[in-house]
Every structure is written in structure tokens, then in C-alpha cells.
Amino acid sequence: MVCSWMSKGEVGLIDLEEWEAKCKCCGRCCYEKIEFEGDIFYTDIPCEMLDIESHRCTVYAERNQRRPGCVRLTPELAAGGFLPSDCPYVADIDNYQAPISEGE
């Protein structure tokens, strides 16, 4: 499946399988975040659907229906600053501003 919101810049469209293959399954995107005065901060509160040991969503195929707050990741959302700086989804974004972790 090729989605119109997915792009590879000048190279062309990528498909859903290629997009999702970028994920390294660290699970950090599944922790709650707080936005305060324009900065995004990680919390230590995981989504209730995240398996803490495997770092995988227990309802991945149905995540958007089972947990309304879960959003489908797009390149535009990835650029929004809520993924870790070492996440493959944001690796090619210049000057990417990752969320602030506790203790920073």
C-alpha cells in the first residue's frame, strides 16, 4: 500500500511496509508526553497497551480504535518533536528537536 502522505523527498513515495520497517521497537514513542511552554517532555508513564518487556504494542493492528489518543505516525507528525532523537523516523530531519527527558 502506498500512502500519499509518505514521501522520500525527490525519490518518490514509500509504501506502508517500508515506512513501518523503520521502527526499531524501542517503545519510547509509547510513553506519555507533556507539552509545556512549547517544549515536549517525556514522562515515565507508558501507554497501557505497551508491553514493557517486548516494547511492542499489544493491540497494534487496532491501536487507533482501542486507544483514541494513539495517533498514526506520519512524516509530518514525526517532525513535530515527540520522538527520540535517535529514532529512525527522524534521522533525516535537520535540527530535529526531540522531547526533553527527565534530568535534562
C-alpha positions in Angstrom: 0.0 0.0 0.0 1.4 3.4 -0.9 0.1 6.4 1.0 0.1 9.9 -0.3 1.4 11.3 3.0 4.5 9.2 2.8 7.4 10.6 0.8 11.1 10.1 0.2 11.7 13.6 -1.0 12.9 13.6 -4.6 13.0 9.8 -4.8 9.2 9.3 -4.7 6.7 7.6 -2.5 7.4 4.8 0.0 4.9 2.2 1.0 3.5 1.5 4.4 5.6 -1.6 4.9 8.8 0.4 4.2 7.7 3.2 6.5 6.9 0.8 9.4 10.1 -1.1 8.9 12.0 2.0 10.0 10.8 1.3 13.6 13.4 -0.2 15.9 10.8 -1.1 18.5 12.3 0.8 21.4 8.8 1.7 22.7 9.8 5.2 23.8 7.2 6.8 21.5 4.6 5.0 23.5 5.3 6.9 26.7 3.1 9.8 27.6 4.5 13.2 26.9 3.6 16.7 28.3 3.9 19.9 26.3 4.8 22.9 28.5 5.6 26.4 27.1 6.4 24.9 23.7 8.7 22.2 24.9 7.8 18.5 24.9 8.8 16.4 27.9 8.8 12.6 28.3 7.1 11.1 31.3 7.7 7.7 32.9 4.1 6.7 32.2 3.8 4.1 29.4 0.7 3.6 27.3 -1.5 0.9 29.0 -1.3 -1.0 25.7 2.5 -1.2 25.7 4.1 -4.5 26.7 7.0 -3.1 28.8 9.2 -6.2 28.3 8.9 -6.6 24.5 8.5 -2.8 23.8 5.6 -3.6 21.5 2.0 -2.5 21.4 -0.3 -5.3 22.5 -3.1 -4.1 20.2 -1.0 -2.6 17.3 -3.4 -3.5 14.5 -6.3 -2.0 16.4 -4.4 0.7 18.3 -6.3 3.7 16.9 -9.7 2.1 17.7 -8.7 0.7 21.1 -6.9 3.8 22.3 -8.3 7.0 20.8 -5.2 9.0 21.9 -2.9 6.9 19.8 -2.1 8.6 16.5 -0.9 7.1 13.3 2.6 8.3 12.7 3.2 10.3 9.5 6.3 12.1 8.4 4.6 15.4 9.4 3.9 14.2 12.9 7.3 12.6 13.2 8.8 16.1 12.5 6.7 17.5 15.4 9.3 16.8 18.1 7.8 13.9 20.1 10.1 11.1 19.0 13.6 10.4 20.4 16.5 12.0 18.5 17.9 8.6 17.6 14.6 7.3 16.2 15.0 6.2 12.5 11.8 8.1 11.7 13.5 11.5 12.4 17.1 10.6 11.4 17.0 12.6 8.2 15.4 15.7 9.8 17.9 18.6 10.1 17.9 20.4 13.5 15.3 17.9 14.9 14.2 19.0 18.4 13.5 15.8 20.5 11.5 15.7 23.7 13.3 16.5 26.9 13.9 13.5 29.2 13.8 13.6 32.9 17.0 15.0 34.3 17.9 17.1 31.3 
